[in-house]
């Protein structure tokens, strides 16, 4: 097959992360409140003109407000694929 490998036993699934407890919100929200103003991503957003430092400070404040909200929650869906390369193709 010209060096190509066929995958077998391909399975799709998903999982989620949910940040809803005060501790989870404090960790996730605190991390993003910092990251949005002090990271390579923050520098890239400003350098490319996609955001101003003031924009990033507002986003940071929003993450902090969300993390402190008693009814706040945030869920992230992950798509996953597990597949195998047959031993004969290795």
C-alpha positions, -999 to +999 in steps of 0.1 A: +000+000+000+029+023-006+038+028+031+002+036+042-011+019+072-048+010+076-062+016+110-086-009+125-109-009+154-116+028+151-139+041+179-152+075+185-162+088+219-164+119+239-158+131+275-165+164+293-149+186+319-173+205+341-161+233+364-190+240+388-177+238+424-163+269+441-128+252+441-130+242+404-142+277+394-115+294+414-088+272+397-101+275+361-113+311+363-081+322+381-059+304+356-077+321+326-079+355+344-041+354+346-034+337+312-055+362+292-033+391+303+001+374+309+010+348+283+022+343+247-014+342+237-020+377+253+010+391+235-001+376+202-036+390+206-023+425+212+005+423+185-019+412+158-045+439+168-071+414+177-074+428+212-061+457+232-046+455+267-078+471+280-099+443+262-078+417+279-082+433+313-120+432+308-119+396+298-097+388+329-122+406+351-150+386+335-132+353+343-128+364+379-165+374+382-176+341+367-153+322+392-169+340+421-206+334+410-224+309+431-243+296+401-214+297+376-204+266+357-184+259+325-183+227+305-159+216+278-167+188+254-138+167+240-141+145+209-119+114+210-109+088+186-091+055+195-077+034+167-053+006+163-026-002+137-027-039+129+004-058+138+009-069+102+011-032+091+038-022+116 
